[in-house]
Amino acid sequence: MVIVIGGGASGLGLAWDLLLRSIPVMVVEMGDIGSGTSGRFHGLLHSGGRYVVSDVQAARECWEENRILKRVAGAAIKATGGYFLSVDDEGDAYVQDWVKGAEAIGLPVKEVAVGQIRETVENLGPWVRRGFSVPDGVLEGFTLLHLLRLNIENLGGEILTHTTVTDIRHENGRVVGVEVMDKDGPRVIACDAVVNAAGPYAGEVARLFHDGIAMQLSRGTMLIFANRRVPYVINRLAPPGDGDIIVPHGETAILGTTDVLQEDPGSTRATREEAQYLMQLGQRLFADMDRWRVLRAFTGVRPLYQDGQEIRDSRYISRDFTVIDHGQRRGLVGAFSLVGGKWTTYRLMAEHMADAVAAYLKVKRSSRTAEVPLQTAVEMDLRPGPTICECERVSLGQLARWPCASLTEWRTRSWFAMGPCQGTMCGHRGALLAMAVQTPSTALRELSQLRHERERGWWPTTWGDNARQWALGQALRHQTLAEEAWSDE
């Protein structure tokens, strides 16, 4: 039995890989699936184009995994394609280096006349000079996480959410189990190996292995716009920087991102200054972006790792990943950590980690995740029923597919409460439905948590029309619906 700590992309990807090798697995996640970094990114399926100059290894891995994921996880991938656009304040020298870097890894790029690009991408800024097509795409993170969860459970794997690992049991320096805490209290789960795939919390988990690791955490802020203003992924052709990518995601578009070193793995609060800063940067590509309808801001914490080095600028830290066998260092035998990497390379990360765990367990089966497609759920024959969420057109029939889900899981599965009103109108309806399988106090607590999470992202973007809608939403909630005001203190 292998215990995987962390229910994000790398943790679930590892569990799927191990199960395909017939190795029993249990995943332990302290929140909901994807509640950490894996649920807080801009949705880009990398082609590798962003790293062909600065991080060639990461670029090569992204391009290879881009093609694999389109085969095995097609239900979560939108092959939109994309462009890298050069504006008039970047020199031709970098463009030439970029083209050479793309050719070196076999990435198919093609220069396209800017006039031709303008025919399908509206309102590009007048200073865009050159454009190159790339096979970027959109990776729907929550869709893929739920696909992994479904396939893991179908193979007999177990996933424990809202469960925290508090200690590691060991005998003669070798892992024999983990101590966990869940809603029912503490318990011990026996295991033969444990893998730390806890993302930003990997440093804290590694201390339980008697072998700490130094993570370099970096916070990135992104903006979500209410309309799909671009049909393709749009990248600024320049050295990696802030506010240089726009990704079409469902009916929205996401602008990202900033890159700021931080120490707290749980700090995910965006600020109004960051939101306005991103808007200014985005206008280098789209001059009218200040008139786009912004929904909310959100942040994710990148779990970067640079062994033995302390770097002041996180953009110089490789986006590659590292597999750590703590038993070969100074920690517990049978304890491993998987750190670094990107969403696009989660499958490759899991394969390398699973190779190390399988070797430790003396299992000789190789990885099959590059060939075995993730199976999608069989759709239930349900009538749509009344509309629950008007903004995202989510019906009662859609939510009925997951009758025991929490409000958070309904949100990540269907986009319930993620439209322009941010759950103002549909939150109560969802809580009422949840009361059919939960106690009223539990459903109301989930409603409060939903409100809190939505408002954390809405507040930094309250200027202009968005500020007026915020005020209307507050009046509806606290006067019409008599909700109590929340506090972040």
Summary of the structure (lengths in Angstrom):
residues: 489
radius of gyration: 22.6
end to end distance: 41.2
largest distance: 68.7
contacts: 1693
relative contact order: 0.15
helix: 36%
strand: 25%
